[in-house]
Amino acid sequence: MADRYDPKQIEPKWQRIWADEHTWEVSNDDAATQPSAYILEMLPYPSGEPHIGHLKTYSVGDAVAHFRRRNGDIVLHPMGYDAFGLPAENHAIRT
């Protein structure tokens, strides 16, 4: 069995690495000369039970966006949220 997750032990390590690598910083310098990408998968919406389609859809887009960013491209990867609809309402009634 794996050790219990201890955020006080683990989080400082990764926050330090992210700060050193400037992971979450985005520069607009040379924006006109750098390759750019717009990566959009279907927007999430509550359609009832989560299924493998959710994982397949969002993980691929996230991996592509991360790869392009790590290779120096300027990436716009929006994540919105669709409104609740009838499938979500029916699922809520059933469960």
PyMOL commands that place a pseudoatom at each C-alpha (Angstrom):
pseudoatom trace, name=CA, resn=MET, resi=1, chain=A, elem=C, hetatm=0, pos=[0.000, 0.000, 0.000]
pseudoatom trace, name=CA, resn=ALA, resi=2, chain=A, elem=C, hetatm=0, pos=[1.267, 3.475, -0.853]
pseudoatom trace, name=CA, resn=ASP, resi=3, chain=A, elem=C, hetatm=0, pos=[2.146, 6.007, 1.806]
pseudoatom trace, name=CA, resn=ARG, resi=4, chain=A, elem=C, hetatm=0, pos=[-0.523, 8.480, 2.734]
pseudoatom trace, name=CA, resn=TYR, resi=5, chain=A, elem=C, hetatm=0, pos=[-0.398, 11.777, 0.820]
pseudoatom trace, name=CA, resn=ASP, resi=6, chain=A, elem=C, hetatm=0, pos=[1.085, 14.488, 3.028]
pseudoatom trace, name=CA, resn=PRO, resi=7, chain=A, elem=C, hetatm=0, pos=[0.684, 17.879, 1.347]
pseudoatom trace, name=CA, resn=LYS, resi=8, chain=A, elem=C, hetatm=0, pos=[2.965, 19.617, 3.860]
pseudoatom trace, name=CA, resn=GLN, resi=9, chain=A, elem=C, hetatm=0, pos=[5.793, 17.345, 2.754]
pseudoatom trace, name=CA, resn=ILE, resi=10, chain=A, elem=C, hetatm=0, pos=[5.121, 17.101, -0.983]
pseudoatom trace, name=CA, resn=GLU, resi=11, chain=A, elem=C, hetatm=0, pos=[3.696, 20.476, -2.033]
pseudoatom trace, name=CA, resn=PRO, resi=12, chain=A, elem=C, hetatm=0, pos=[6.690, 22.679, -1.090]
pseudoatom trace, name=CA, resn=LYS, resi=13, chain=A, elem=C, hetatm=0, pos=[8.967, 20.540, -3.277]
pseudoatom trace, name=CA, resn=TRP, resi=14, chain=A, elem=C, hetatm=0, pos=[6.804, 20.921, -6.364]
pseudoatom trace, name=CA, resn=GLN, resi=15, chain=A, elem=C, hetatm=0, pos=[6.004, 24.570, -5.743]
pseudoatom trace, name=CA, resn=ARG, resi=16, chain=A, elem=C, hetatm=0, pos=[9.765, 25.249, -5.611]
pseudoatom trace, name=CA, resn=ILE, resi=17, chain=A, elem=C, hetatm=0, pos=[10.333, 23.342, -8.875]
pseudoatom trace, name=CA, resn=TRP, resi=18, chain=A, elem=C, hetatm=0, pos=[7.471, 25.177, -10.600]
pseudoatom trace, name=CA, resn=ALA, resi=19, chain=A, elem=C, hetatm=0, pos=[8.791, 28.523, -9.379]
pseudoatom trace, name=CA, resn=ASP, resi=20, chain=A, elem=C, hetatm=0, pos=[12.339, 27.708, -10.558]
pseudoatom trace, name=CA, resn=GLU, resi=21, chain=A, elem=C, hetatm=0, pos=[11.082, 26.608, -13.991]
pseudoatom trace, name=CA, resn=HIS, resi=22, chain=A, elem=C, hetatm=0, pos=[8.620, 29.516, -14.281]
pseudoatom trace, name=CA, resn=THR, resi=23, chain=A, elem=C, hetatm=0, pos=[5.994, 26.921, -15.136]
pseudoatom trace, name=CA, resn=TRP, resi=24, chain=A, elem=C, hetatm=0, pos=[2.964, 29.212, -14.861]
pseudoatom trace, name=CA, resn=GLU, resi=25, chain=A, elem=C, hetatm=0, pos=[4.480, 32.355, -16.367]
pseudoatom trace, name=CA, resn=VAL, resi=26, chain=A, elem=C, hetatm=0, pos=[3.471, 33.437, -19.848]
pseudoatom trace, name=CA, resn=SER, resi=27, chain=A, elem=C, hetatm=0, pos=[5.418, 36.030, -21.792]
pseudoatom trace, name=CA, resn=ASN, resi=28, chain=A, elem=C, hetatm=0, pos=[4.017, 38.111, -24.623]
pseudoatom trace, name=CA, resn=ASP, resi=29, chain=A, elem=C, hetatm=0, pos=[7.494, 38.988, -25.891]
pseudoatom trace, name=CA, resn=ASP, resi=30, chain=A, elem=C, hetatm=0, pos=[8.060, 38.041, -29.529]
pseudoatom trace, name=CA, resn=ALA, resi=31, chain=A, elem=C, hetatm=0, pos=[4.459, 36.865, -29.791]
pseudoatom trace, name=CA, resn=ALA, resi=32, chain=A, elem=C, hetatm=0, pos=[4.338, 37.722, -33.499]
pseudoatom trace, name=CA, resn=THR, resi=33, chain=A, elem=C, hetatm=0, pos=[7.357, 35.572, -34.334]
pseudoatom trace, name=CA, resn=GLN, resi=34, chain=A, elem=C, hetatm=0, pos=[6.697, 32.486, -32.188]
pseudoatom trace, name=CA, resn=PRO, resi=35, chain=A, elem=C, hetatm=0, pos=[4.592, 29.557, -33.399]
pseudoatom trace, name=CA, resn=SER, resi=36, chain=A, elem=C, hetatm=0, pos=[1.142, 29.589, -31.873]
pseudoatom trace, name=CA, resn=ALA, resi=37, chain=A, elem=C, hetatm=0, pos=[-1.683, 27.129, -31.367]
pseudoatom trace, name=CA, resn=TYR, resi=38, chain=A, elem=C, hetatm=0, pos=[-5.343, 27.236, -30.376]
pseudoatom trace, name=CA, resn=ILE, resi=39, chain=A, elem=C, hetatm=0, pos=[-6.282, 23.929, -28.761]
pseudoatom trace, name=CA, resn=LEU, resi=40, chain=A, elem=C, hetatm=0, pos=[-9.924, 23.341, -27.929]
pseudoatom trace, name=CA, resn=GLU, resi=41, chain=A, elem=C, hetatm=0, pos=[-11.569, 20.062, -27.094]
pseudoatom trace, name=CA, resn=MET, resi=42, chain=A, elem=C, hetatm=0, pos=[-15.268, 19.802, -26.353]
pseudoatom trace, name=CA, resn=LEU, resi=43, chain=A, elem=C, hetatm=0, pos=[-16.293, 21.911, -23.393]
pseudoatom trace, name=CA, resn=PRO, resi=44, chain=A, elem=C, hetatm=0, pos=[-17.235, 19.891, -20.313]
pseudoatom trace, name=CA, resn=TYR, resi=45, chain=A, elem=C, hetatm=0, pos=[-20.837, 19.659, -19.304]
pseudoatom trace, name=CA, resn=PRO, resi=46, chain=A, elem=C, hetatm=0, pos=[-22.529, 17.589, -16.629]
pseudoatom trace, name=CA, resn=SER, resi=47, chain=A, elem=C, hetatm=0, pos=[-24.146, 14.810, -18.611]
pseudoatom trace, name=CA, resn=GLY, resi=48, chain=A, elem=C, hetatm=0, pos=[-24.716, 12.407, -15.755]
pseudoatom trace, name=CA, resn=GLU, resi=49, chain=A, elem=C, hetatm=0, pos=[-22.233, 9.685, -14.891]
pseudoatom trace, name=CA, resn=PRO, resi=50, chain=A, elem=C, hetatm=0, pos=[-18.585, 10.406, -15.732]
pseudoatom trace, name=CA, resn=HIS, resi=51, chain=A, elem=C, hetatm=0, pos=[-17.301, 8.000, -18.379]
pseudoatom trace, name=CA, resn=ILE, resi=52, chain=A, elem=C, hetatm=0, pos=[-14.086, 7.183, -20.220]
pseudoatom trace, name=CA, resn=GLY, resi=53, chain=A, elem=C, hetatm=0, pos=[-15.004, 9.691, -22.928]
pseudoatom trace, name=CA, resn=HIS, resi=54, chain=A, elem=C, hetatm=0, pos=[-14.313, 12.499, -20.475]
pseudoatom trace, name=CA, resn=LEU, resi=55, chain=A, elem=C, hetatm=0, pos=[-10.805, 11.224, -19.742]
pseudoatom trace, name=CA, resn=LYS, resi=56, chain=A, elem=C, hetatm=0, pos=[-9.994, 10.599, -23.407]
pseudoatom trace, name=CA, resn=THR, resi=57, chain=A, elem=C, hetatm=0, pos=[-11.198, 14.000, -24.534]
pseudoatom trace, name=CA, resn=TYR, resi=58, chain=A, elem=C, hetatm=0, pos=[-9.594, 16.240, -21.949]
pseudoatom trace, name=CA, resn=SER, resi=59, chain=A, elem=C, hetatm=0, pos=[-6.345, 14.375, -21.338]
pseudoatom trace, name=CA, resn=VAL, resi=60, chain=A, elem=C, hetatm=0, pos=[-5.353, 14.400, -25.014]
pseudoatom trace, name=CA, resn=GLY, resi=61, chain=A, elem=C, hetatm=0, pos=[-5.996, 18.130, -25.431]
pseudoatom trace, name=CA, resn=ASP, resi=62, chain=A, elem=C, hetatm=0, pos=[-4.177, 18.891, -22.195]
pseudoatom trace, name=CA, resn=ALA, resi=63, chain=A, elem=C, hetatm=0, pos=[-1.180, 16.783, -23.242]
pseudoatom trace, name=CA, resn=VAL, resi=64, chain=A, elem=C, hetatm=0, pos=[-1.001, 18.465, -26.667]
pseudoatom trace, name=CA, resn=ALA, resi=65, chain=A, elem=C, hetatm=0, pos=[-1.229, 21.946, -25.131]
pseudoatom trace, name=CA, resn=HIS, resi=66, chain=A, elem=C, hetatm=0, pos=[1.427, 21.112, -22.540]
pseudoatom trace, name=CA, resn=PHE, resi=67, chain=A, elem=C, hetatm=0, pos=[3.736, 19.654, -25.214]
pseudoatom trace, name=CA, resn=ARG, resi=68, chain=A, elem=C, hetatm=0, pos=[3.383, 22.725, -27.424]
pseudoatom trace, name=CA, resn=ARG, resi=69, chain=A, elem=C, hetatm=0, pos=[4.026, 25.085, -24.475]
pseudoatom trace, name=CA, resn=ARG, resi=70, chain=A, elem=C, hetatm=0, pos=[7.104, 23.115, -23.406]
pseudoatom trace, name=CA, resn=ASN, resi=71, chain=A, elem=C, hetatm=0, pos=[8.452, 23.462, -26.941]
pseudoatom trace, name=CA, resn=GLY, resi=72, chain=A, elem=C, hetatm=0, pos=[8.150, 27.240, -26.940]
pseudoatom trace, name=CA, resn=ASP, resi=73, chain=A, elem=C, hetatm=0, pos=[4.838, 27.749, -28.726]
pseudoatom trace, name=CA, resn=ILE, resi=74, chain=A, elem=C, hetatm=0, pos=[2.283, 30.291, -27.581]
pseudoatom trace, name=CA, resn=VAL, resi=75, chain=A, elem=C, hetatm=0, pos=[-0.790, 28.244, -26.717]
pseudoatom trace, name=CA, resn=LEU, resi=76, chain=A, elem=C, hetatm=0, pos=[-4.363, 29.322, -26.077]
pseudoatom trace, name=CA, resn=HIS, resi=77, chain=A, elem=C, hetatm=0, pos=[-6.103, 26.383, -24.379]
pseudoatom trace, name=CA, resn=PRO, resi=78, chain=A, elem=C, hetatm=0, pos=[-9.455, 27.629, -23.070]
pseudoatom trace, name=CA, resn=MET, resi=79, chain=A, elem=C, hetatm=0, pos=[-11.512, 25.621, -20.650]
pseudoatom trace, name=CA, resn=GLY, resi=80, chain=A, elem=C, hetatm=0, pos=[-15.129, 26.628, -20.304]
pseudoatom trace, name=CA, resn=TYR, resi=81, chain=A, elem=C, hetatm=0, pos=[-18.095, 24.921, -18.757]
pseudoatom trace, name=CA, resn=ASP, resi=82, chain=A, elem=C, hetatm=0, pos=[-21.353, 24.255, -20.530]
pseudoatom trace, name=CA, resn=ALA, resi=83, chain=A, elem=C, hetatm=0, pos=[-24.622, 24.842, -18.698]
pseudoatom trace, name=CA, resn=PHE, resi=84, chain=A, elem=C, hetatm=0, pos=[-26.573, 22.102, -16.998]
pseudoatom trace, name=CA, resn=GLY, resi=85, chain=A, elem=C, hetatm=0, pos=[-28.968, 20.378, -19.352]
pseudoatom trace, name=CA, resn=LEU, resi=86, chain=A, elem=C, hetatm=0, pos=[-31.637, 17.713, -19.360]
pseudoatom trace, name=CA, resn=PRO, resi=87, chain=A, elem=C, hetatm=0, pos=[-29.208, 14.743, -19.112]
pseudoatom trace, name=CA, resn=ALA, resi=88, chain=A, elem=C, hetatm=0, pos=[-27.741, 16.162, -15.918]
pseudoatom trace, name=CA, resn=GLU, resi=89, chain=A, elem=C, hetatm=0, pos=[-31.186, 16.888, -14.511]
pseudoatom trace, name=CA, resn=ASN, resi=90, chain=A, elem=C, hetatm=0, pos=[-32.358, 13.339, -15.283]
pseudoatom trace, name=CA, resn=HIS, resi=91, chain=A, elem=C, hetatm=0, pos=[-29.245, 11.885, -13.670]
pseudoatom trace, name=CA, resn=ALA, resi=92, chain=A, elem=C, hetatm=0, pos=[-29.824, 13.996, -10.554]
pseudoatom trace, name=CA, resn=ILE, resi=93, chain=A, elem=C, hetatm=0, pos=[-33.412, 12.761, -10.329]
pseudoatom trace, name=CA, resn=ARG, resi=94, chain=A, elem=C, hetatm=0, pos=[-32.327, 9.104, -10.710]
pseudoatom trace, name=CA, resn=THR, resi=95, chain=A, elem=C, hetatm=0, pos=[-29.585, 9.317, -8.109]
for i in range(1, 95): cmd.bond("trace and resi %d" % i, "trace and resi %d" % (i + 1))
show_as sticks, trace
zoom trace
